[in-house]
Amino acid sequence: MTSLFAGIQDAPLDPIMRLFEAFNADTRPGKLNLAIGVYTDADGKVPRLRAVQEAEKRWIDKALPKTYRPIEGTKPFRDAVQALLFGAGAPILSQNRAATLQSVGGTGALKIGADVLAKLKPGATVAVSDPTWENHRALFTQAGFTVADYPYFSAETGGVDYPAMRKALEALPAGSIVVLHACCHNPTGADLTDEEWAELVPLMQTRGLIPFLDIAYQGFGFGLDEDAAPVRLFAQSGQEFFVASSFSKSFSLYGERVGALTIVAADPAMRAKVEALAKRLVRASYSNPHTHGAAIVETVLTDPALRADWEKELGQMRERIKEMRVRMADSLHQRHPDRGFEAIKVQKGMFSYTGLSPDEAVRLRDEHEVYALETGRVCVAALNTHNIDRVLDAIDASVKG
Ligand code: LMR
């Protein structure tokens, strides 16, 4: 009998998940995972944030019935997400132009957004940065789009090649969808400057391009408000756009899959139409979102004391990553001044594009038990004072061959 499944083409998982599985199967005691974007604290543990623990305790104590959650999530959750994105009291909040739906992590937000766009713009090109998060390409391809690259990272400077990016975006046909990382670019850590954003936002509008902002690391760059500045510029411009938020990292709630899709429309009538479409697509995908993780995020964001404590701990995570960046950049630059390692210091968020070659990354993993992506992406947020010297020596040895 020929199996139904015989025709399935063999294809690997994306490198992040492939290495995640390889890491879990690795029995070497000193193994260290710098390949996945997970923040670990000074002791190498995924933190349980104080505010999150308290919110969870309160939620459990309430022992509420576990009924269905609204398809779009609760109003306090959605309002809190919008305030986080646009700033409390921002005009767009009262204009009623933005629809927010709770999603299954940031990936779920991208997925539902992609499905909405597939209904509205079938056949459009989706342009993603070169490089981008591994899953962007797969996700939009899966939704039926052709995915193209726009130039982004400059290996020479370790920053963004903005002139090349702008030129490529200017050449895209109107109606193309452009995926932008609002802050803490994954995988490079290289962000646009304020001036570049100020130029890019009107360019997107005049060229008729559809912005899809991915904001998975709000709070890990400069701060919650600063990191959302590009989202706020788009809101002020009056154009229609999409935003995928993730709370996995900022609340250290990876496994709870809390995220949100926000779609900004031209006016309340268009908002209502696109919100209804997104709800129909959610209903036909997984019906309703989960309760637990979103209830925790909602409680933290809406309780002033818990919110203040969360912001404090988030700030500490941000500062700790910066300290690790400085140590890593200084030490590697001193050892290999010709490799451009000093850019690690100015890059933002959880990742850096170190410039390690695939061979060097393989040596790092095979000979030193340190997992990095073969693109050279390293999760700086998994370094701490106990493991950093070992990692730096391992990188040094891998570079020397
Ligand atoms: C990453 O880039 O490592 C994270 O966003 C985890 C993931 O889902 O890929």
Boltz pocket constraint, residues with backbone or C-beta under 6 A from the ligand:
constraints:
  - pocket:
      binder: B
      contacts: [[A, 16], [A, 35], [A, 36], [A, 37], [A, 38], [A, 133], [A, 135], [A, 186]]
      max_distance: 6.0
